[in-house]
Amino acid sequence: MAGARQRTDQALKQLTGLLGGSFNPAHGGHRRISLFAREALGLDEVWWLVSPGNPLKPVAGMAALGQRFASAAAQAHRAPIRVTALERELGTRYTLDTLRALKQRYPKRHFVWLMGSDNLAQLHRWRDWRAIARCMPIAVIARPGYDDAAFASPAAAWLGRYRRSAARLRTRAGWSAPALIHLRFDPDRRSATAVRRVDPDWASRFSGRILRDQLTHHPIASDTA
C-alpha cells in the first residue's frame, strides 16, 4: 500500500526543466531549445537560472545581473518559462549547491538539468560533477560544432551507462538519477557571443528597469551587479 502511495505521489509531481547560464544576453536560441526540451520531455515548465557569475567564464564583458535578467525575461515572454536569479538569493556559487537547494525548497517537483553539448564537453571541469549527475537527470541538447567533443569527454564516458530515452523520462514514476538523455533537433547556431559581436551595446537597452523575480517575486533592478 505504501509503495502504491509513493508511486502516486511521484506521478503527481510537477516536471521542471532547469536551464542555467549567464544569459549574456538571452536570445532566441535559449527560448527555442527550452520549448523543444519541454515538448520532448513532457515538462510542465522550464526555469531559467540567471547566474550571478560563472567560475568558468571571464568577468570581462559580463553585463550586470539585472541587465542579463531583463534580457531573459524579454525572451521568455508569453512562454512556459520562468526566469529567476535565485542563486543570488541562495548565495550559491556552484551548480551542485544550487540544485540541492532547489530540491529542498521545492520538494513537490521533479527537476531535470538541461544543457547544451558544449557544456557536456566540459562538465568534468565542474565541481563535483558526478554528484550533479546523481542529483537529477541531465538532458543534453545538441549544438553545432560541439557534439564530437561532448561524446568524447570524460563525463560522457561515465554517464554512458546511464543513458535513457526521452520517452522514459516522460513517465513520472520512472524519474531517477543518474540519467543521461540526448535530445536532437534542427541545429540552432545562435549564441550570446555572436549577439555581443553584432550588438556590443545590447545591455544599455535593459538599463533603468525594475522587474520581479518570477520565482521569489522579489524586485531586481536592471543595474543590479
Summary of the structure (lengths in Angstrom):
residues: 225
radius of gyration: 17.3
end to end distance: 51.7
largest distance: 60.5
contacts: 697
relative contact order: 0.19
helix: 45%
strand: 18%
